Every structure is written in C-alpha cells, then in structure tokens.
C-alpha cells in the first residue's frame, strides 16, 4: 500500500500547501510527499520561520485518489461544540443582566430609591 509523509506540529495540526497549519479534515489541501527526504527539507524550512514549533513527520496511507488518510487519533479534536456553547452561555448571562436592569428588581449600591 502506498503512503505519504505529512508534517504535524505539537498541536496536532497539519501543514497545508499554502504553509498554514490546519486541522487536516480537508485532505486535498494538505502538504504531502511520497519521499521522506523532501518532507524533512520542508520541515527544516518551516521550522526556520518559527523555531518554537515542534514538527514531526507523519506517515499515512493514501486512498484510491492518492489523498492522504490520517488516522483519527492523529487529528486534533473537533471544536465546533465548544465555541457555540461558550457563546450561548455569555448570551444567556447578558440577557439575564438586561432583564434585571429593565425590571429594576435589583438595587445597585449608590442608587437612591425615590418614590
């Protein structure tokens, strides 16, 4: 079975053809090469731009169209649920604050209650 080499950083992100680190779900856009020495050369080039990266070579099989098929454990976890949940919580807190301010049920320090 044929295999290719991908570049992966310490956050499990994969290098794409544009030199950007992506989650690897779109396999057609990933940088890949069948030759280990080419992958090592690219690794050195990328590492010279940002020396804080910890890059490793990831060897993975290809599908019938020649696209890499990384294993699920080699990809970073999906973050779709976490971002929307955080926005929902802050939206609910803002709505509660706005409701309290308009109804006047809570008294604030320094405010004088005049009837």
C-alpha positions as CSV (number, residue, x, y, z in Angstrom):
1,X,0.0,0.0,0.0
2,X,1.3,3.4,-0.9
3,X,1.9,6.0,1.8
4,X,2.9,9.7,2.0
5,X,4.5,11.9,4.6
6,X,2.7,14.8,6.2
7,X,4.1,17.5,8.6
8,X,2.4,17.8,12.0
9,X,3.1,20.3,14.8
10,X,2.8,19.9,18.6
11,X,-0.9,20.9,18.5
12,X,-1.6,18.0,16.1
13,X,-2.3,20.5,13.3
14,X,-1.1,19.6,9.8
15,X,0.7,21.7,7.2
16,X,-1.3,22.6,4.1
17,X,0.0,23.5,0.6
18,X,-0.1,27.2,1.5
19,X,2.1,26.8,4.5
20,X,-0.7,27.2,7.1
21,X,-1.4,24.9,10.0
22,X,-4.9,23.3,9.6
23,X,-6.9,20.6,11.4
24,X,-6.5,18.2,8.5
25,X,-10.1,17.5,7.8
26,X,-9.7,18.7,4.2
27,X,-7.1,16.2,3.0
28,X,-6.9,17.5,-0.6
29,X,-5.3,20.8,0.7
30,X,-2.6,19.1,2.8
31,X,1.1,19.3,2.0
32,X,2.3,15.7,1.2
33,X,5.1,14.0,-0.4
34,X,6.0,10.4,-1.1
35,X,9.7,11.0,-0.3
36,X,10.9,11.2,3.3
37,X,13.9,13.5,2.3
38,X,11.5,16.1,0.8
39,X,9.4,16.0,3.9
40,X,12.5,16.6,6.0
41,X,13.6,19.5,3.8
42,X,10.1,21.1,4.2
43,X,10.2,20.5,7.9
44,X,13.5,22.4,8.2
45,X,12.2,25.3,6.0
46,X,9.0,25.7,8.1
47,X,11.0,25.4,11.4
48,X,13.4,28.2,10.3
49,X,10.4,30.5,10.1
50,X,9.2,29.6,13.6
51,X,11.7,28.0,15.8
52,X,9.2,27.3,18.6
53,X,7.4,24.7,16.5
54,X,7.9,21.0,17.3
55,X,7.3,19.4,14.0
56,X,7.2,15.6,13.3
57,X,6.8,13.6,10.2
58,X,3.5,11.7,10.0
59,X,3.4,8.7,7.6
60,X,-0.1,7.7,6.5
61,X,-1.6,5.6,3.7
62,X,-3.4,7.1,0.7
63,X,-6.8,6.4,-0.7
64,X,-7.6,5.4,-4.3
65,X,-7.4,9.0,-5.4
66,X,-4.0,9.5,-3.9
67,X,-5.1,11.6,-1.0
68,X,-3.7,11.0,2.5
69,X,-5.8,9.3,5.1
70,X,-4.6,10.2,8.5
71,X,-5.9,8.2,11.5
72,X,-8.5,9.9,13.7
73,X,-6.1,9.9,16.7
74,X,-3.6,11.8,14.6
75,X,-6.0,14.7,14.1
76,X,-6.9,17.4,16.7
77,X,-10.3,17.2,18.4
78,X,-13.2,19.0,16.8
79,X,-14.0,22.3,18.4
80,X,-17.4,23.1,16.9
81,X,-19.4,22.4,20.1
82,X,-17.2,24.2,22.5
83,X,-17.3,27.6,20.6
84,X,-21.0,27.7,20.3
85,X,-21.6,26.6,23.9
86,X,-19.4,29.4,25.2
87,X,-21.3,31.9,23.1
88,X,-24.7,30.6,24.3
89,X,-23.6,30.9,28.0
90,X,-22.4,34.5,27.6
91,X,-25.6,35.4,25.6
92,X,-27.8,34.0,28.4
93,X,-25.8,35.9,31.1
94,X,-26.2,39.1,29.1
95,X,-29.9,38.5,28.7
96,X,-30.3,38.0,32.5
97,X,-28.4,41.2,33.2
98,X,-30.5,43.2,30.7
99,X,-33.8,41.8,32.2
100,X,-32.7,42.7,35.7
101,X,-31.7,46.2,34.6
102,X,-35.0,46.9,32.9
103,X,-37.3,45.5,35.6
104,X,-35.4,47.2,38.4
105,X,-35.7,44.2,40.7
106,X,-32.1,44.5,42.0
107,X,-30.9,47.6,43.7
108,X,-27.5,48.8,42.9
109,X,-25.2,50.4,45.5
110,X,-25.2,54.2,45.3
111,X,-28.6,54.4,43.7
112,X,-31.2,56.3,45.6
113,X,-34.7,54.9,45.6
114,X,-37.2,57.7,45.1
115,X,-40.9,57.1,45.2
